[in-house]
Every structure is written in C-alpha cells, then in structure tokens.
Amino acid sequence: MAKTKRGSNIKKIPNWRGTCPICNRSSVKLLWTAVKDEQGIKVCKHCGN
C-alpha cells in the first residue's frame, strides 16, 4: 500500500480528530462510538473499548 493512500478513508469523515468528551484527550481520532444516555457519541480508542 502506498503511503499516500494510508488513512484516506478516515480523513473523509468530518470531525474525525478532536478532543475526547470522556477522557479530555486532545488531538485524538474519534472513530469509536460509546453509548451515553441512549445516544451514541464519538470517543477515542481507549474509551471506546
């Protein structure tokens, strides 16, 4: 796989990088969904597992 193609699918998602609402880490990938109050929120890898 060419290095220019790596992560191209992730980068198409709007707001894929930001601050995790649970652990307050900044500049992390927000790709995992956690259920909070019957509503899904995007969280980082550590909080999503």
C-alpha positions in Angstrom: 0.0 0.0 0.0 1.4 3.4 -0.9 1.9 5.8 1.9 -0.2 8.5 0.2 -3.3 6.2 0.4 -3.0 5.3 4.1 -5.8 6.7 6.2 -7.7 8.2 3.2 -11.0 6.7 4.3 -10.7 8.0 7.8 -9.9 11.5 6.6 -13.1 11.7 4.6 -15.2 11.6 7.8 -15.9 15.1 9.1 -14.6 15.9 12.5 -12.6 12.7 12.8 -10.0 14.3 15.0 -10.6 16.3 18.1 -11.0 16.1 21.9 -12.5 13.1 23.5 -15.6 14.0 25.6 -14.9 11.3 28.2 -11.1 11.5 29.0 -10.5 15.0 27.5 -7.5 13.9 25.4 -6.8 16.4 22.7 -6.0 15.7 19.0 -7.1 12.1 19.0 -9.0 10.1 16.4 -12.7 10.0 17.4 -13.8 6.9 15.4 -15.4 4.7 18.1 -19.0 5.0 19.4 -19.9 4.9 23.0 -23.5 4.8 24.3 -24.3 7.6 26.8 -27.9 8.4 27.7 -29.3 6.3 24.9 -27.3 8.4 22.4 -24.1 7.5 20.6 -21.1 9.8 21.0 -17.7 9.6 19.2 -14.9 8.7 21.6 -11.2 7.8 21.4 -9.9 4.2 21.1 -9.1 3.9 24.9 -12.6 5.0 25.9 -14.3 3.0 23.1 -13.0 -0.4 24.2 
